[in-house]
Amino acid sequence: MTSSHLLFPSLLALDDGMHLSRRRFLAASGTALAGPLFPNIVTADKTGAKPVVIGVDGFRYECHHGWGQVPDHILWRDTHGVAVDAEGLVYVKHRGGGKEPMDTIAVFEPETGKCVRTFGKEYSGGGHGIDVRKEGNEEFLYLSDNQGLVAKTTLTGEQVWTMAHPQDSGFYGEKARFSPTNIAFHPDGGFYVADGYGSHYIHQYDREANWVRSWGGEGTRIGTMRTPHSIWLDDRPGRETALVVADRANARLQYFTLEGVHREFVDTVSFPADFDIQGEVLLVPDLHARITLYDKSNQVITHLGYDEAWTKKALDQFAMRKTPSMWEAGRFIHPHDACFDRAGNIYVAEWVATGRVSFLKKVG
């Protein structure tokens, strides 16, 4: 997850690898500090020996920042995506780039962070989304790349297919931009692609990767979006299965039927970036310095790491994203993706210049 990507005429994308002024970042945020305060930080003891614990009863996590033994041939550049396979291995996708292409996907053992393999030079400079899907007895990676590419690969990086924008949709003329950000999976084996940094559409495909339909486009009204940064199939127990979209620049989640008909909004987000689900819990990493957990009714359980003063500092002092000395334990700068493992732990990838993955170990 690069060439620059246009969100809408007056706003550059926040994580496009280009310099973005603090003023533009705050303009993009709109309701940056929206959301209730939660007393969910437990500080380490005075010796600093114990990791910081964040969260509320039933959802408490030890924070282990800077997780993963990154090999010498990789220099983290804007960590973007994280996913876990059935074996528990953790896949992290970063931007890569620089003078020489580097592997953009690193695979780690769970908890220990030992690196077991790397690959993906062909995506260097593109970064962004990564998800794992089991199809029959085999698992595959679905990758979205800001350089106008969607790819399906094996877990070791061999490409099954790649695709560009859906010409049949009629939305991509000579000047239209396609810059996909994330992918969601339909129960029948098909999938959806969010053109988050391009033309703000959601594209649906069948299980053979044939285009089915598209909807959305740039706007604030019902059914339109500004930076549909991520999508996810919300099939939590007790809910009607639907597609949820992180309508990021509109500071909302937007729910659709599986055919693209608008259903509802959730507005207790600030700048939502991605999703994961475990049981009845929806996990939403938010670029505005927090990670939100929702119950099955989409009521906020807690904003992990949230503190109003810290969020203001992270947004006001844009240099923080490339200055690790300013970071504090138990706080986040710009969470870009996060996912659960089978034990309920959480892995977080942050959009910071030096890259950072945090391991949140569930402790209660």
Residue, then its C-alpha position, 0 to 999 in steps of 0.5 A: m500500500t505510490s503515486s499520490h491519490l486524490l480523495f476529492p478535489s481539495l484534499l490529498a489522501l492522508d497515507d499516500g506517501m506524500h508530505l501532508s501539512r498539519r492543516r490539511f490533516l486536521a481539515a480532513s479529520g473534521t470531527a477529530l476528537a469526537g467520541p466519549l472519554f473512557p478511563n481505559i489506561v492503566t499505567a506501568d509501575k514506577t520501575g517501568a518493568k510492567p507493560v502498560v495495560i489498556g482497556v476495560d473489564g473483559f477487554r484488557y490488553e498488555c501493550h507490546h509496541g514495536w513487535g516483530q523481528v523485522p529482517d535486515h533486508i526490510l526497512w519498514r515504510d508505513t506499515h499498512g495491513v495485518a492479517v492472521d492465517a489459520e495456523g496463526l501466522v501474522y502477515v504484515k504489509h508495508r509500503g516498501g519503496g526507496k531506491e531498490p524494491m524491497d519485500t513488502i510482506a513479512v510473515f511472523e510467528p504469533e506472539t514471539g514475532k520471529c520472521v519466517r518468510t518475506f516476499g512481495k517486491e512487485y508491490s513495492g511502493g504500493g502497500h495497503g490492504i491484505d486479507v486471508r481467505k480459506e477456499g476449500n482446503e487452501e488459504f489465499l491472500y487478497l491484496s489491494d495496492n494503491q498503484g491500481l492493482v488487486a491480486k490474489t496470491t498463495l500464502t507464499g506470494e505466488q500470484v493466482w491472478t491480478m486485476a485492474h479497475p472494472q472497465d464494465s462498470g462504466f465509471y473509469g474513463e480517461k481521467a478516472r483513478f483506480s486506487p484500491t485500498n481493501i477487500a471484503f468477502h461475500p459468503d458465496g465465494g465472491f468478493y468486494v473491492a473498495d476503491g478508497y483512494g481512487s473514485h470512491y466506488i465499491h465493486q462487487y465480483d463473483r467467485e470467478a473474479n467477474w465484475v457483478r456491480s458497482w455503487g457509491g461514488e464521491g459524496t456525503r449523501i446516503g449511499t455515496m462515500r468519501t474515501p471508502h477506505s475499508i470494507w468487511l462482511d459483518d456476519r456477527p451472531g444476532r445481526e442481519t449479514a451486511l457489508v460495512v464500509a469505513d467511510r473515512a473522510n465522512a467520519r462514519l461507518q456505512y452499512f449496505t446490503l450485500e447488493g449495495v443498498h444502503r441500510e444505516f450509518v454508525d457515527t461514533v467513529s472519528f477517522p475509521a480505517d479498517f475492520d475485524i470481527q471476533g464473536e460479537v465484537l467489531l474491531v475498528p482501528d481509527l487513524h485518529a489515535r485509537i482502536t474502537l471495539y463495538d458490541k453486536s448492537n454497535q454500541v462502543i465497548t471501549h476506545l483502546g488507547y484513547d485520551e483526548a489530549w493525546t489525540k489532539k497532540a497526535l493531530d496537531q503535531f503531525a511530525m509525531r508520525k515520523t518521530p518515535s521519541m514522541w511516542e508513549a506506551g499504551r498510546f497509538i499514533h495512526p492505527h491503520d489496520a488491526c486484527f484478532d488472533r484465535a486467542g483474542n489478542i490484537y495485532v495493530a499496524e500503524w501508518v507511521a513513517t518508520g512503521r510500527v506493529s503492536f501486539l496487544k496481549k489479552v489479559g482480562 
